[in-house]
């Protein structure tokens, strides 16, 4: 790019703010001779503190995103290089705009955006004064979107991570744009964890939520940070403009579309986007390094079977181990794209995984999840298998895909799913991984599958896990000796889920170790094989004591309405628990998490319960909890 070619920096303000908030930056840029190529354009939108009259409304993020599209066309249309800069909520608007452009198949038009800079963007929501905001500003849709775990905001963020940050080349559905996310060193409105979120390029600047964008001189670190990005945007090489595709695409045109997408390298999930599709958060694992290495090696090895079933009883950590193995395999550079789909099992009246049972695993939902991570636009959901088959067949020869289908619970479900995925063209050099309680059939040569079984923990590792889980509590369990913890192993038989359930229950209760051991010893003597149900009873009863029986029951039953293996967003859970106010609901959800009953995932934007717990609390026809 020519050094004198102008660059437009479009500045987008935050919640309850105005374009004037950028005065400090604008004045410094105007006085800096090194930035004489920069043209400051301030984008404004309505974000009122006072409720407007009935003839007016407050715009939603989508409204503002569409307005930003018009602004970039009208005010910045003549600029071949654009930098988007935002403060706070403005960053969420940028992400909503990018998501909308990609959904509209206008990804190629984003190529002139050379850089995005986010100052204190609440990617996972802002919790400060949440109750007051809900009370005073509940009428404001922008305030609703700022609340933690907002589903639309999370979806836009995932889209940007997968289809912008990790995109390889520009296409209709993706466009690589560098994103720099800055957090304020003393910001208590948007903590650093929320400002950074899943962005790989991050930084921390001096200042709080407001002073971070009020540099007081040319040497202020916030100004220097932005200045560096503007100069880099000017010097960045330009790519040839690609004509925008127009016109409808028929079902018969899927092969041409698939070949174009594959040749463009439009696989936007890349090597990190899969993590946001898992129903778990990364956790510290102990004494499973060997099995993780074994699974990772099987994934990487092109001469090994092209499908792998990770099997074992419920609660042994199949998902967590597979997650760690996928991270290890991707770090080796063996794959160009990783896709993760969690099967939502429901309607389990069948003993075997018949064709009807496979459909009850929400087969279409699995396929749509795969398509989304491949950056494949589904023009007709009725032919999704054909579109996926075409897309996979047109991938470049050097492309290698790793596909994980998690949470298959039925007998022979792994066989059926692998079989169906084979028809999509997922054979060598690609790799399929399925997690299931049941082993796949290795005698069938067409499946080309190997089983790896996850075993329970041994005694010593069980005791280490107890101490690890209880280490941040006031419980004596955190420092107990092996011989003192023997009843824990007797009860759980090394099942990690049950071990953590016990550790969290007693750790949160902070009971003296002798009382814990006496109770566990008595349970082992009285219950025999019914220990698991006793554990669930105790944890559910503890949740009821900390909240109320009705609140505990309503929260847990909400998970049973969507089928085993499914995860729910905060907003969906909230809708299922309307008999309590926001503070009460947040409290019961927090307590359920502390007790190990509810598992967060996708950076605390989704929640799920373990399939073992689902089976226990599955409601009867009369709507009550499973009789205990």
N, C-alpha and C positions, 0 to 999 in steps of 0.2 A: 504494500500500500504506500502511496506517496505520502511523504511526511507532512505535506500541507493539506492533505485531504481531511475534511471536517468530520468530527465524531459528535453525535448527539448523545448527551447523557440525560436520560429521562428519569426524573426523580418522583417517587410515589410516597406520599406521607402515610401516617398510621391512623389508628382509631382515635376519634374525637379530635383530629388535628386538621391542619390546612397546609397548602403549599408554602406558606410563609415559614414553616418549620425548617426549610432548607436555606434560609438566608445566609447563615454562617458559611456553609459550603459554597454557595453561589458567589458570595463576595470574594472569598479566597481564590476561587477558580478564575474570576475576572481579573484579579490582580497578579496572577501567576503567569509570567511570560512563557514558561515551559508548557502551559496548557492553552496557548492561544488558538489551538485547533478545536477546542471543546466548545460546544454550544449547549447551554443548560436549558432544558425544557421541563417545566414543572407541571405534572399531571395532578389535577385536583378532582375530588369527588365529595359527595355529601356524607358526612359522618357526624350527626348532631348529638349534642348532649341533652337537648330538650326535645320532647316528642313533637313532631310537626302536626299541623292541623289536618283535618280529615281529607283535604283536597291534595295532600302530598304524602309521599311514602319514602321510607328509607331504603336505598338500593341494597340489594344483596351482593355477595361477592361476584356472582355471575353477571349481574347488571354492570358492576364496575369493570369487570374483565372485558365485557363487550365494548364498554365505553373506552377502555384503554386501547383496544384494537382500532377503534375509529381515530383516536388521538395519534397513534403511531402512524396511521395512514395519512391523516390530514396535516399534522404538525411536523412529523418526522419522516414523511414519505420521500423526501428528496435526499435523505442521508443513506449512504451505503453501509455505514457502520453505526451501530446503536449500542449503548450500554444502559442497562436498567439498574437503577439504584433504589433501594427501598428502606423504609424504617418501620419496624414493628409489623402491624397488620398489612402494610403495603407489600411485604414479602409474600403473604398469603394470597393477595390479589394477583401478584405476578404469577404465582404457581397455578392459580385458577385459570388465568389467561393462557398459560402454556398448555395446560391440560385441554382446554377448549380448542385451541388451535390444532393440537394433535388429533383430537377426536373428530375434528372437521376435515382431517386429512390435508392440513395446510402446513405440515412440518417443514417443507422446503422454504416457505416464506420466512421462517425464523432464522435463516442462515446469517442475515445481516446483524443479528444480535450477537455481539462479540463477547460480552461478559455480563454477568448478573452479580450484583453485590447486595447482600442482605445484612442490614444492621439490626440486631436484636429482634429477629423474626420468631414469633411464637409457633414454631412448627408443630409442637404437640399441645398447644393451648397455653393459656395463662391462668394460673390458679389464684393469684393475689386478689383479694377482695371479691372472690367469686360469689359469695352469698349476697353481698351488697349489689354487685353488678346484676345478678339475676333479679333482685328485688326492684332496683331502681330503673334498670335498662332492659327489662325483660321484653319490651316491645321492639327492641332494636335487633334486627336479624344479624347485624355484624357482631354484636355482643354474643349472640348465641353461637356463632361460628368460632368465636374466640375461646369458648369453653373447652376444657380438656376432653380429648377423645372424640371430637366432632368427626362424624363419618365422612362428610363431604370434603373437609379439609384434609383428612388422612388420605382419602382417595387421590386428591390432587397432588399431595406430597409424594405418594408412591409413584404416580405417573411421571412426575418430574425426575425422581431418582432413577427410575427404570428407563425412561424414554428420552431424557435430556442428559442427565449427568453421566449415565453409563451407555449412552448411544454411541455407535461407532461411526456411522455416516448419516448424512441427512437423507430423509425419505419422507413420504407422506405422513408416516406415523411416528417419526422420531427425528431428533436433531441434536447433535452434540453441542452443548453450550457450557463453558466453564461457569460454575457457581461458587462464589466465595461467601461463606457465612461467618459473620462476626458476632461475638457475644460481648456484653459489657462486663467489665471486671467486677463491678459492684452492683450489677443489675439484679434487683429482687422482684421485678415485674416479669421479666422473661429470663429465667435462670440459664446458665450456659448450656446445660443438657438439652433444653428445649430449642435454644438458638442453633445449636450444632446439629442435633437430630442425626440423620443418616448421611449428611453431606460429608464427603471425604476431605474437602478443602475448607478448613476452619481456622479461626483465629480469635484471640481475646484482646480487646482494646480497653484502655483506661476509661472509666466513666460509668455512670448508671444508665438507666433506660433512656434518659433524655439527653444527658450531656455527651453521650457517645456520638451524637450527630451535631454537636455544637463546637467544632474546633475553634480555638481562639488564636490560631496563628499558623503560618506555613509549615512549622515544624511539629504541629500537633499530630499524634500518631494516627488518629482517624483520618485526617486529611492526607497524610503521606500514604496511608494504605489505599485510599481511593485514587490518589494521583498515580500511583504505580499501576493500578488496574486500567486507568484511562490511557496511559502511555502504551501499555501492553496491547490494548484493544486497537490503538492506532497502528501499531507495528505488526499486528497479526496478519498472516497471509490470507488473501481472499480466495474463495472458492468460486468456480463458475456458477452462474445462476442456472437453476433447473426449472424448466417450464412447469407450471402447476397443472396437474392432471385434472381433467373435467369430464363430466358425463357419467351416467349410471353404469354399473358393472353387473352384468348378468351372471347367472349361475354357470353358464357355459364359458365364461371368461375367467374362471378361477385359476386355470393353469397359467395363463398369461400373467395374471396378477401375482400368483405365487412365484413364478420365475423372476418377475421384476423385483419383488420384495426380497427374495433370497439373494439375487445378484447385487442388490443395493446393500446387502448386509444388514437388513432391517430387523435384527434380532436384538431388541432393546433391553431385555432382562439381563443380558450379559452375565457377569459372575457374582453379583451381589444382590440384585433385585429379588431373588428367590426368598431371601430371609424374611421379607415382609409378608410372605404368604404362609409361613409356618405358624402353627398354633402353640408356640412356646417362646420363651425368652432363653437366650444362652445361659447355661448354668455351669458351675464348677463340677466336674466329674472326677471320680477317684477310682483308681485300680481298674480302669477300662482301656488303658492306653494300647494294650495288645490287640484287643478286639477292634478298636477304632482303626488302628494301622492295618489290620487284616481286611476290614471292609473297604478302607480307602484304596488299598492295593488292588482289591478285586475290581473296584471302580476304574482305576487307572489302566490296568493291564488289558491291552487289546486282544491278547490271546486267551484271556479268561472268558467264561460264559458271558454273554451280552446282557443277561438279566441276573439280578441278585435279590434274594428275599431275606430280609433281616427279621428273624422270628423270635418268639418268646412269649411267656405268659404276660398278662396285663400287669403293668406297674413296674416292669423291669428296666424301663428306660430306653426302649427301642428308638423312639423319636429323637431323644437327646443324643444317643450314641450315633445315630445316622447323621444328625445335624453336624456333629463334630467331624465325622468322617468326610462329609461333603466339603466342609471347610478345608480339610487337609488335602483332599483330592484337587480342589480348584486351585489351591496354592501351588500345586505342582505344575500348573499350566497345561494339564492334559485335556481340558475341555474349553470350548469357546463360549458355551452358554449352559447355565444351570436353571432348571425349572422345578418347582416344588408345588405339588397339589395335595391337599388334605381331603380325603374322602369323608363325606358326611353320611355316616351309616344310619339308616332309620328303617322302621317297619320290619324289624327282625323277627318274623314269625317262621322264616324258613330255616331248616337245618343245614341245607347246602346252598352254595352260591349258584343258583340256577340263572338263566337269562333274566328272569324277572328280578332276582335278587341283585344282579349287577345294576339294573336300572334303579334299584332302590338305594344304591350308593351314589345317587345323583351323578350318573355317568356324564350327563350333559354339563353339569356344574364343573366336573373335573376337566372336561375338554375345554370349556370356556376359560378356566383358570390357566390351562396350558397355553391357549391362544393368546391370552392377555400378556403373558410373560414373554412370548415370542414376538410381541409387537404386531400381531396379525389382526387386522380389522375384520370382524365378522359381518359380512354384508348380508348374509342370510343364515340365521342360526339353525335352520332346518338342514343345512348342508355343511355343518361345522366339521364333521369328520372328513368330508371331501376336501374342504379348504385346508385342513391341517395336513392331510395326505399330500396334497399338491405342494404345499409350502415345504414340507420336509424333503420331498423328492427333488426339490430345486435348490437345496442348500449346496453351497460350494463344497468341493471334495475335501477340503481341509477342515471343514466345520465338524465339530464333534459335540453332541448334545448329551447332557446328563439329566435324566428325568426321574424324580422321586415321587411316588404315590404313597402317601402316609396314611396310617390308620385304617387298614383293611382288617376287619374283624371276623368275617365269615369263613367257614371251611371252604377251601379251594378258591377264595376270592382272589388271591394273588395269581393263581393260574389263569382265571378268567380275564383279569385286568391285563396281565402281560400278553395274553392271547389277542385281546382287542387292540392293544397298542402296537403289536406286530403288524396288524393290518394297516396301520397308519404309516408304515415304513420305518419303524423304530427298531431296526436291526443293527448289525455292525456297520460302522464303528461306534454308533451311539450306545448308551448304556441306560437300562431301566433298573430302578431300585424300588422295591415294594417293602413296606413294613407291615407285618401281620402276626397274629397269634399262631397262625398255622403255616407249616412249611409248604413250599411249592413242590410240584411234582417233578422231580429231577429225571425221571425215566422217559419223559417226553422230549425227544430231540428237537421238536419244533419250538419248544419253549426256551431251550438253551439257558437254563437257570441253575444257579448255585445257592444253597441255603447257608446262612450264618446265624447260629442260635445264640441269643443273649441269655446268659445264666444269672441266677441270683448271686448276691454278694456273699463272700465267705464271712466267717465270724469277725475276723480282725477288721475287714473293710467295713462291715456293718457298724462296728463301734466307732471307726473313724468318721463315717457319715453322720452318726448321731452327734458327735462333738462338733463337726463342721456346721451342721444345721443349727445347733444351739449356741454357736459361739457369740452371736450378737444379742443374746438374751441374758437375763439374770439367773438362769437356771443352773443348778449344779451339774446338769448333764454335760455342759461344755468342758468340764474338767474331770469327768468320771473315769475311773479305771476300767479296763476291759472286763475284769471279773464282776464289777458292779453292774455292767450293762448286759450281762448274759440274758436276763428276761426279755430284753428287746429283741435279741436274735431268736429266742425261743418262740416269740409271738409272730414275728414278721418273716422268719426263715430267709432273711436277706433280701426281701422285696424292697427296693429303694423307695417306692411311693409310700409304702406303709411305714417304713423307717422314718421318713421325713414327716409323715402325718403324726406319728408319736412324738417326735422331737419337737415339732412346732407346737403341738398341743401343750405339752408339759413345759416347754421353754417359755411360751407366752404366759402360762399360769404361774411360773416361777416357784414351783413347789420344791420343798427340800428333797434331796435325792432319796433318802430312806423311804419317804412316803411314796415316791414314784415307783421305786423297786417293789415295795410291798404290794402296791396295787397291781402292777404288771404280773408279778408272780401269782397273785390270786386269780387274775384273769386267765393266765395260761393254764392253771389248774382247772378252772370252772368251764371255760368255753371250748377247749379243744380246737376243732377245726372251724369254729365260728368266730375266731378272733377278728377277722376282717370286719365283720358286721359290728362287732363291739367297738372297734376303732371308729367306724363311721358314726355309730350312735354317739360316742363320746364327743367327737369333733362337732357334729351337728348340734348336740345339746349345748356344748360350750358356746357355739355361735348364737344359739337362742338366748343363752344367759347374758351375753354381751349386747344383744340387740333386743329382740323379742321373738317368741315362737312364730308369730305370723310373718314378721319381716324375714326371718331365716328361711322359712318354708317358701315364701313367695320368690325369694332370690334364687334358691336352688331349683325350684320347679320351672323357673323361666328357661333354664338351660335344657330342660327335657322337652320343651315345645318345638325345638328345632332339629332334633335328631342327634344321636350319639356322634361325637367327633366334630360337631360344628362349633364355631366360635361366634360370639356376639359382640357388637360394638357397645360402647357405653350408652349411646342414645337408645338403642334397641332394648337393652336391659332396663333402662330408666322407664321406657314406655310400659314394660311388663310389670313395673313396681310403682304404680301411680298412687298407691294408698299412703305413701310417705313423702315428706318434703325432701328437697335436694340434700340437705345436710344429713338427714337420717339415712337416705339411700347411700350417700358417699361413705357413711360410717359402717353400714352393714357390709358394703362391698370391700372396704378396707379390712374389716375383721375377718371376712371369709378368706381373703388373700393371706392374712397373717397366719391363719390356722391351716393353710395349705389346701383348702377346699376349692379355691378358685385360682386358676392359672392365667396370668396375663401373657399376652403375646404381641408381636408387632409393635414393640416399644410402648406397651401399655395402652394401645388403642383398641385391642380386642381382648375378650375374656372367654375362657372355656373351663370345663370341669373334666377330670379324668374319666375315661370310659368305664373304669371299674366303679367309680362313684355314680356315674350315670345309671349303670345297671341296678345299683342299690336303691336309688331314689326315684326310679322310673315310676310315674304315677299310675295308679290303677284307674279303672273306668270311672270310679266315683270321684276322682280328682284328688284324692288324698295321697300322702306319701306312702311309699311301699311299707307294708306292715312289718314292724320290727319286733 
